[in-house]
Amino acid sequence: MGQGDAMTLTAAKGLGWTLAGALLAAGCASSGPTDNPAARRMSWISYVSGDDLRSACRSDGPERYRLVFNADYNQHVRTYDLTADPADGGAVLEARVIQATDLARMDASDPLANLRGVTAQTKLTAPQFLAFIASLTESGAFDGVPDRLRLRSNGIYWLVNGCHGGRWFFSAYPYPDHRFVDVRFAEPLAALDGTGVPFPTLPAPGTQSDPPRDDPGATFQLDVDANGVIGPTHLFGPWTLAGR
């Protein structure tokens, strides 16, 4: 579902953005986190935009939250999907880390293992869940994005969205902006992560470079504001091939 009249995942001359990569990332509608590498890439923009959470958000439904940490889309991405459990007041956290494929560690019996990423599920108690929601509140997650932002795929940022109190919300935290530095949810999220994969070391502010023109990975940019990703987030319906 588009949220504007112009697609913002466009090629940027001199910056190395590839239109093919943008179209690929915005191909299909997301139905949630997936272990299928092809489905993940084809529905990535829809996933980070929270299309599925937004369409299902209602006051009588469970609260759901999605946090995405991007440290260059082709190098290191972490996703967190948190779903409330009304039965006990807690929640279930599904964490996933996707890193650049390391051929030296590739398992011949499962060559797509690295592309699927490392996953872990963690059960949060009611107090843990309430504390985490408080960290989102303290980080201004429910206040939206103060200004329109342009986020490059090789950049570093958090994207946070979900269904809170029956209302959908969206927020973004680009590095090294003060919003990124001041987030309160990163530390407790790392403690609950469960994947065993450490966060990458961040470059010094101002030292990030544009991807090379011959970068084989998908490169794109996202324009976002308080209403989410600006422009169409997918061109087709949900991914329909077998495999979650």
N, C-alpha and C positions, 0 to 999 in steps of 0.2 A: 504494500500500500504506500503510495507516494505521499509525502508531506509537503511537497512544493511543486513548482512547475518546471524545474530545471534540475537535471542530474548533476550533482556536484562531484561525482567520482570521475573527473576528467583528466586528460593528459595535460601535463604542465611542461611546456617547452623549456629545456635547460635544466629541469629538475629531475629528469629521468623517470617521470611517472609514465606508466604504460596503460593505454586505454583498455587493452586486452585483459590486463590483470584486474582493472576496475570492474569491467563487465563480468568477469569470472566471479569475483567476490560478491557481486550483487545479483547473482543469477537466480537463486531460488529462495522461497520463503522459508524461514527457520521454524522448526517445530520443537526446538530446545537443544540442549547439548548432545553431541554425537561423537561416537568413536570412529565413524566412517570418514576417512580423510577427504574423499571427494565431496561428500555431502557437506562437510564442514567448510570447505573452501567455497563451494557454490552458494552457501547460505550465510556466509560470514557477516556481511553487512546487515542482513536481516536479524541475525543473532545478536550482534552487539547493539543494534537499535532496540532490541527487546520487542519485536513485533508480536511474538507469541504471548509474551507476558501482558502486553498492552491489550490485545484482543480478548484475553481471558480474565482481565482484571474486573472484579466486582466485589461489592461489599460483603456478600455471603460466601466468598471463596477464600482459600488459604492465602496468606501473605507470601509473596515470592520476591526474591531479590537476585540480581545478577551483577557481578563485578568482573570486569575484564581488565587485566594489566597487560599493556602492550609495550614491549621493549624491543621494537623493530619486529614487525609481523613475520619476517622471514627468519628471525633468530630466536626470539623468546616471547611466548604468549602464555598467560595464565588466565583461566576462567574459573569462576566460582558461581554455582547456582545453589541458592539457599531457599528451602521450602519449609514453611511452618508446619508443625504437626499439632493440629487442634486437640488431639487426644490427651497430650501431656504438657502442652504449652511450650515444647521445645521445637527443634527444627532439624532437618537433615541437610548437610552441606556436601555438595559434590564438587570436588576440586579436580582440575585438569591442567597439566603443564605440557606445552608443545614447544619443543626446541628444534633448532636446525639439525637435520639428520646427520648423525655421525656415522659414516660408513664403516669406520674401524670397529664400531660396536654393533653393527647390524647383525641380526640373528637370521641365518640362512633359512631356518625353519619358519620364520615369521618376518619377512622383509618389510612389512608395513608397520611393525610394532612402534618404531620411532615416530612415524607419521601420526599414529593414533595418539601418542602422548602418554604421560604417566597420570593415572587417575587414583583418586582415593575418596571414600565417603566417611564422613564424621557425623556422629549424632551429638547434637547440642542439647544440653539440659535447658529447662525454662530460664534459669538465671543467666546462663551463657547467652541464650538467644536475646533476652532483654538487654543484656550488656552490649551485645553487638549492634542491636538497633539503636541504642544510645550513642554508640560511636559513629553511626551514620548520621544521626541528628547533629552531633557535635561537628561533623565534617561538612555540614550544609548540604547533604545529599538531597534532602527533600525541598530545598530552596531553588533547585534548578541551576542552570548555567547563567551567570551574570551577563555574559556577552557572547556574541557569536564567535565560535572558534574554528580554526582550520587545523586539522590534525593529520599529519603525514603518516603513512604506514610504517616508515622507518623511525618514527618518533617514539617518545616515552610518555605514556599517559594512563590514567585510570578512566574507565567508563563505567558508570553505575546507573542501573535502572531497576524498575520493579513495580510491584503492586503493594502499596502501603496504605492501610486504612481504607481500602476500596478505591484508591486513586493511583493512577500510574504516574511515575516520576522519572526524570532523567537528569543526570549530572555528569560533568566531565572535569578532570583534573590533569592539566598538561604540565609536564616537567620542563623547566624548573620553577614554574609559577608558584606563588605562595600557597595557592590552594592545594597543590601537590605536596608541598613541604609540610603543610599543616593538617593533613588528613589524620584522623584518629582511628580509622578502621584497618589500616594496613598491618599494624603490629598484632592486634588480636586475630586477624585473619591468617597471618603467617603462623601463629601458634596453633590454629585449628586446621591448618592446611592438610597435613597427613600424607603428602606425596613424597616427602623427603628430599625434594629438589629445592636447593636454595635460590633465593632471588638473585638476579645478576647484579654485579657492581655497576652503579650508574656513572656515566661519564661526567666530567666536570661541566658545569653550565657553560653553554656557548661553544662546546667542542664537537657537537654532533654535526655530521656531514650528510650531504645528499647522497642517495644511492647511486652507484655508477650507472652509466647509460646501458651497459651490457649486463646489468643485474638480471639473472634468470628468474628471480622470484617475482610474485605479484606485487606491484607497487601501485598505490592509490592514495587518495586523500579523502578525509571526511570533513564536511562542514556540519557543525552541530550548534544547537542552541537549547533553550529550556524545553522545547518541544521535541527534542531528539535529533536524529540525523536529518538534515535538510535534503530534500529530493527523494526520488524513489529508492527504496531500500532493497527491493528485489524486482526482477523482471518477469518471473514466472511463479507458479504455484509451489507448494511444498515439495521437497525432494521425495521421490516415490520409489527409488530403487531399494532393494532389500538391504538391510544392515542398519543398525542404530548408529 
